[in-house]
Each structure stands twice: as C-alpha cells, then as structure tokens.
Amino acid sequence: MTAWAHTDTPPINWWDLPQVQNRWNRLITGDSRITSYRYIAEKYLAGRTVTALSLGCGTGSAEIRWAETGRFSRIDAYDLSAPRIARAKEAAEQQGLDRILHYAVGDIYRLQIADSSYDVALVEQSLHHFSPLNRVLTAIDRSLKPSGLFILHEFVGPSRFQWTDRQLAVVNSLLRILPEKFKTKWASGEIKKEVFRPSRWRMHYNDPSEAVESSNILSQLAIHFDIVEMKEYGGTVLHLLLYEIAHHFLPGDPEAEKWLALFFEVEDILLHTGELPSDHIVAVCSKK
C-alpha cells in the first residue's frame, strides 16, 4: 500500500510533458488537439448517456476527463488507496462533477458488482497491476451489459519491466549522446548515465503489483473480449529514456525541444518498422 499512498509527483516521467501528451493525441486520434477521451466518446458514445465502472482510478484525473465529455451520467470509481480516493473526491467537487463521479475505496477482488450493471468499464494504467488477469477480466466482462464496452489505456510492455536488449541498446545510445546538462535527475542531481533491466527481486520489493502480468494483457484481452479498435502510442523508448530527467524537456528551452523531437523520431521509426513493439495502447473492446 505504501507504493500507492502518495498523491503528488514531480514532473519526472514522460507523461508529464505536454509535448508527449500532444504526441499521444496524434498517434491515437490523428490530431494533436483531440484527446483520446474526446475521440472515443464521439465515436462510440455519440447520442448516448452511459454509466461506467472504473477500476484502479488513483486520484481520479481520468474520470474527470471522461465526465467532461458529457456522455456519462454516473461513473463509479474504485481504488485501494484511501489518500488517493480522498484527493479524487476533492477534485471532483472542485470541478463541479461530484454528481457524476462517485469515488470509493475498494478492492476489485472483493467488490460486489451485480452482473450487467454498466454500459462501460474503464481502466487507465491500472490493469498491469492486477493478477490473475483472467479473474479480473472475467469480473469486468460480467459487470457489463450485453452491449457494453471495455475501454482501456494501458501499459502492455515487458512484465516486471524486464526490458529487451534492443530496447535498452536504443535508450542507452540516446543517453550517451545527450548533453550532461539534460541528464541530471530531479531529486538527487545525479547524472543519469545508463538504463538497466531491474532485478525481479527489486521490482517485487518496491511494488509487488508493478507490471505483474503486463506482457500477457493483449493475449488475455483477446480471449475475453472482441477488440473493436486499438491504437498504439509508444513509450517503448520514451518511458525509459525520460524517467527522472523529463523536467529538462518541459516547454520553453529550444535546445531541449530539438532533443525531444529527435527522441520522438527515433521511437516513431522503430515502431513503424516493427523493430520494437509499442509498450502502451488504447483499446475499445466489446463483449464476445
């Protein structure tokens, strides 16, 4: 639980960068100005007002984005962390969305959810923390109405962050040519010199749930659901490369912007040629 107690984080990850978020939009929706939330809501929920179940909601930022699309009458969202749920409730009230967003502390394995209760199930960057996947996906399937949709934004890369040799070679090659001033870590000021494959013991010690079955998600998803649409948005290089040094690439520094553009280009080429798979996906799925 301690791994999930915090509610604020410094800008040290790739997802903290507006340029990265714009890139996600382009890869997912075809337009850097259109978010995946808007794209999916307009394409799959047009003319409807739906109810949703959200699992592993954290501090609730994704649910707020979904509520803002105007397609949801109610979203019931659960997370194990009481501090995060408290933060989510506060944010919902501040946004005037507390009539739609209903947050509660809950364990997916113990939730009593009636069959065919929801139009939509939502999971954002939390499915890779659940195991066994078969049990979780079965529960999600049962919670949905016959015409229900399962929508997920998810890390589907190597389980326990056991990065591939090629992945590490690309990331470390970019690190070697990056000027030192862009490699100082946020907290310690140390220089980020190389990315390693973490030991499984370290992964288990830091957070036993981290990427526990992530490499199995796509195969398990296909067993339980029909994948209607799936978009890949990378992270195979950027996730590892920018961790702990992302703050150097916030908008405003022309030199840093050029380096970030190079990183984008490298990852795009590797993904488009199939040399590396995408570690992150957005998918819309229907019941079989």
C-alpha positions as CSV (number, residue, x, y, z in Angstrom):
1,M,0.0,0.0,0.0
2,T,2.9,2.4,0.6
3,A,3.6,2.5,-3.1
4,W,0.1,3.9,-3.7
5,A,-0.1,6.3,-0.8
6,H,1.3,9.4,-2.5
7,T,-1.0,11.9,-4.3
8,D,1.5,14.3,-5.8
9,T,4.5,13.7,-8.1
10,P,7.2,15.9,-9.6
11,P,7.5,16.1,-13.5
12,I,10.0,13.2,-13.9
13,N,8.0,11.0,-16.3
14,W,7.3,11.1,-20.0
15,W,3.6,11.5,-19.4
16,D,4.3,14.8,-17.5
17,L,5.4,16.6,-20.7
18,P,2.7,18.4,-22.8
19,Q,4.6,17.6,-26.0
20,V,4.4,13.9,-25.2
21,Q,0.6,14.3,-24.5
22,N,0.2,16.0,-27.8
23,R,2.1,13.2,-29.5
24,W,-0.3,10.6,-27.9
25,N,-3.2,12.5,-29.3
26,R,-1.7,12.5,-32.8
27,L,-0.9,8.8,-32.6
28,I,-4.3,7.8,-31.1
29,T,-6.7,10.3,-32.8
30,G,-4.8,11.7,-35.7
31,D,-4.9,15.2,-34.3
32,S,-2.6,16.6,-31.6
33,R,-5.5,18.8,-30.3
34,I,-8.0,15.9,-29.9
35,T,-7.7,13.7,-26.8
36,S,-8.4,10.0,-26.7
37,Y,-11.3,10.7,-24.4
38,R,-13.0,13.0,-26.8
39,Y,-12.2,10.7,-29.8
40,I,-13.7,7.6,-28.1
41,A,-16.7,9.5,-26.7
42,E,-17.6,11.0,-30.0
43,K,-17.0,7.8,-32.0
44,Y,-18.5,5.2,-29.6
45,L,-20.8,7.0,-27.2
46,A,-22.4,9.6,-29.5
47,G,-26.1,10.3,-28.7
48,R,-25.9,8.2,-25.5
49,T,-25.6,8.9,-21.8
50,V,-24.0,6.0,-20.1
51,T,-23.0,4.6,-16.7
52,A,-19.4,3.4,-16.1
53,L,-17.3,1.3,-13.7
54,S,-13.7,2.5,-13.3
55,L,-11.1,0.3,-11.6
56,G,-7.8,1.5,-10.1
57,C,-8.8,5.1,-10.5
58,G,-6.0,6.6,-8.5
59,T,-6.5,10.4,-7.9
60,G,-9.3,10.4,-10.4
61,S,-7.9,12.5,-13.2
62,A,-9.1,10.2,-16.0
63,E,-12.6,10.0,-14.7
64,I,-12.8,13.8,-14.7
65,R,-11.8,13.8,-18.4
66,W,-14.4,11.2,-19.2
67,A,-17.1,13.2,-17.3
68,E,-16.1,16.3,-19.2
69,T,-17.1,14.6,-22.5
70,G,-20.8,14.9,-21.4
71,R,-21.5,11.2,-22.2
72,F,-21.6,9.8,-18.6
73,S,-24.5,10.1,-16.2
74,R,-22.5,8.2,-13.5
75,I,-19.0,6.8,-13.0
76,D,-18.4,4.5,-10.0
77,A,-14.6,4.5,-9.5
78,Y,-12.6,2.4,-7.0
79,D,-9.0,2.4,-5.8
80,L,-7.2,0.7,-2.9
81,S,-5.6,3.9,-1.7
82,A,-7.7,6.0,0.7
83,P,-5.5,9.1,0.3
84,R,-5.9,8.9,-3.5
85,I,-9.6,8.5,-3.2
86,A,-9.8,11.5,-0.9
87,R,-7.9,13.5,-3.4
88,A,-10.2,12.3,-6.2
89,K,-13.3,13.3,-4.3
90,E,-11.9,16.8,-3.6
91,A,-11.0,17.3,-7.3
92,A,-14.5,16.2,-8.4
93,E,-16.1,18.7,-6.1
94,Q,-13.8,21.4,-7.3
95,Q,-14.8,20.7,-10.9
96,G,-18.5,20.5,-10.1
97,L,-18.6,16.9,-11.2
98,D,-19.4,15.2,-7.9
99,R,-22.9,14.3,-9.0
100,I,-21.4,12.2,-11.8
101,L,-18.2,10.9,-10.2
102,H,-18.6,8.6,-7.2
103,Y,-15.3,7.5,-5.7
104,A,-14.8,4.9,-3.1
105,V,-12.0,2.7,-1.6
106,G,-12.4,-0.8,-2.9
107,D,-10.6,-4.0,-3.8
108,I,-11.5,-5.3,-7.2
109,Y,-11.3,-8.9,-5.9
110,R,-13.9,-8.1,-3.2
111,L,-16.2,-5.7,-4.9
112,Q,-19.8,-6.9,-5.1
113,I,-20.9,-5.8,-8.5
114,A,-24.1,-7.1,-10.0
115,D,-23.9,-8.7,-13.4
116,S,-24.8,-6.5,-16.4
117,S,-24.7,-3.3,-14.3
118,Y,-22.7,-0.9,-16.5
119,D,-22.6,0.4,-20.1
120,V,-18.9,1.0,-19.9
121,A,-15.9,-0.3,-17.9
122,L,-12.8,1.9,-17.7
123,V,-9.3,1.1,-16.8
124,E,-6.4,3.5,-17.2
125,Q,-2.8,2.4,-16.4
126,S,-4.0,0.0,-13.7
127,L,-4.7,-3.3,-15.4
128,H,-1.0,-4.1,-15.4
129,H,-1.2,-4.0,-11.6
130,F,-3.8,-6.8,-11.4
131,S,-3.2,-10.5,-11.2
132,P,-4.5,-13.0,-12.0
133,L,-5.7,-11.2,-15.2
134,N,-8.2,-14.0,-16.1
135,R,-10.1,-13.3,-12.9
136,V,-10.1,-9.5,-13.3
137,L,-11.2,-9.6,-17.0
138,T,-13.9,-12.1,-16.2
139,A,-15.2,-9.7,-13.5
140,I,-15.1,-6.8,-15.9
141,D,-16.9,-8.8,-18.5
142,R,-19.7,-9.8,-16.1
143,S,-20.2,-6.2,-14.9
144,L,-21.0,-5.1,-18.5
145,K,-24.4,-5.1,-20.1
146,P,-24.7,-7.2,-23.3
147,S,-23.9,-4.1,-25.5
148,G,-21.2,-2.8,-23.0
149,L,-17.8,-1.6,-23.9
150,F,-14.5,-2.0,-22.1
151,I,-12.1,0.9,-22.7
152,L,-8.5,0.8,-21.5
153,H,-5.4,2.9,-21.7
154,E,-2.6,0.5,-20.6
155,F,1.0,-0.5,-20.3
156,V,1.4,-3.8,-22.1
157,G,5.2,-4.0,-22.2
158,P,7.5,-6.5,-20.6
159,S,6.3,-8.0,-17.3
160,R,8.3,-6.7,-14.2
161,F,10.0,-4.2,-16.5
162,Q,12.3,-6.8,-18.0
163,W,13.3,-4.6,-20.8
164,T,14.5,-6.2,-24.1
165,D,18.1,-6.0,-25.1
166,R,17.2,-3.9,-28.2
167,Q,15.1,-1.5,-26.1
168,L,18.0,-0.9,-23.7
169,A,20.5,-0.5,-26.5
170,V,18.5,2.2,-28.2
171,V,17.8,4.1,-25.0
172,N,21.4,4.0,-23.8
173,S,22.7,5.1,-27.2
174,L,20.5,8.2,-26.9
175,L,21.6,8.8,-23.4
176,R,25.2,8.7,-24.4
177,I,24.8,11.5,-27.0
178,L,22.6,13.6,-24.8
179,P,24.4,16.6,-23.2
180,E,25.1,16.2,-19.5
181,K,23.0,19.2,-18.5
182,F,19.9,17.4,-19.6
183,K,20.7,14.2,-17.6
184,T,20.6,15.5,-14.1
185,K,18.0,13.7,-12.1
186,W,15.2,15.7,-10.4
187,A,15.7,14.6,-6.8
188,S,19.3,13.8,-6.4
189,G,21.1,15.9,-9.1
190,E,23.0,12.7,-10.1
191,I,23.7,12.1,-13.8
192,K,21.6,9.5,-15.5
193,K,24.2,7.5,-17.4
194,E,22.6,4.2,-18.2
195,V,19.2,2.4,-18.0
196,F,19.3,-1.2,-16.7
197,R,16.9,-4.0,-16.5
198,P,15.7,-4.1,-12.9
199,S,16.0,-7.3,-10.9
200,R,12.8,-9.2,-10.3
201,W,13.5,-9.0,-6.5
202,R,13.8,-5.2,-6.7
203,M,10.5,-5.0,-8.6
204,H,8.8,-7.2,-6.1
205,Y,10.3,-5.3,-3.1
206,N,9.3,-1.8,-4.4
207,D,5.8,-2.7,-5.6
208,P,4.7,-6.4,-5.9
209,S,2.0,-5.4,-8.3
210,E,4.1,-3.4,-10.8
211,A,3.7,-4.8,-14.3
212,V,3.0,-8.2,-12.7
213,E,1.4,-9.6,-15.9
214,S,1.7,-6.8,-18.3
215,S,3.1,-8.8,-21.2
216,N,0.0,-11.1,-21.0
217,I,-2.6,-8.3,-21.2
218,L,-3.1,-8.3,-25.0
219,S,-3.4,-12.1,-25.3
220,Q,-5.8,-12.3,-22.3
221,L,-7.8,-9.3,-23.6
222,A,-8.4,-11.2,-26.9
223,I,-9.6,-14.2,-25.0
224,H,-12.2,-12.3,-23.0
225,F,-13.3,-9.5,-25.4
226,D,-13.5,-8.6,-29.1
227,I,-11.1,-5.8,-29.7
228,V,-13.0,-3.2,-31.8
229,E,-10.2,-0.7,-32.1
230,M,-6.7,-0.4,-30.7
231,K,-4.2,2.4,-31.1
232,E,-0.5,2.2,-30.1
233,Y,1.2,5.3,-28.6
234,G,4.7,4.1,-27.9
235,G,6.7,4.6,-24.7
236,T,9.0,1.8,-25.6
237,V,11.9,4.3,-25.8
238,L,10.5,7.5,-24.2
239,H,9.3,5.9,-21.0
240,L,12.8,4.6,-20.1
241,L,14.8,7.4,-21.5
242,L,12.9,10.3,-19.9
243,Y,12.3,8.8,-16.5
244,E,13.8,11.1,-13.7
245,I,15.0,13.6,-16.3
246,A,11.7,14.6,-18.0
247,H,11.7,18.0,-16.2
248,H,14.5,19.2,-18.5
249,F,12.2,18.9,-21.5
250,L,9.2,21.0,-20.4
251,P,8.3,23.6,-23.0
252,G,10.5,26.7,-23.2
253,D,14.0,25.5,-24.0
254,P,14.7,25.4,-27.8
255,E,17.7,23.1,-27.4
256,A,15.8,20.7,-25.2
257,E,12.9,20.8,-27.7
258,K,15.2,19.7,-30.5
259,W,16.4,16.7,-28.5
260,L,12.9,15.7,-27.6
261,A,12.0,15.9,-31.3
262,L,14.9,13.5,-32.0
263,F,13.6,11.1,-29.4
264,F,10.2,11.2,-30.9
265,E,11.6,10.5,-34.4
266,V,13.7,7.5,-33.2
267,E,10.7,5.9,-31.4
268,D,8.4,6.5,-34.3
269,I,10.8,4.9,-36.8
270,L,11.3,1.8,-34.6
271,L,7.6,1.4,-34.0
272,H,6.6,2.0,-37.7
273,T,9.2,-0.5,-38.9
274,G,8.2,-3.1,-36.3
275,E,11.6,-3.3,-34.8
276,L,10.2,-2.5,-31.4
277,P,6.6,-3.0,-30.2
278,S,4.5,-0.3,-28.5
279,D,4.6,-0.6,-24.8
280,H,1.3,1.4,-24.4
281,I,-2.0,1.1,-26.1
282,V,-5.6,2.4,-26.1
283,A,-8.3,-0.1,-26.9
284,V,-12.1,-0.2,-27.2
285,C,-13.4,-3.7,-26.7
286,S,-16.9,-5.3,-26.8
287,K,-18.3,-8.4,-25.2
288,K,-17.9,-11.6,-27.1
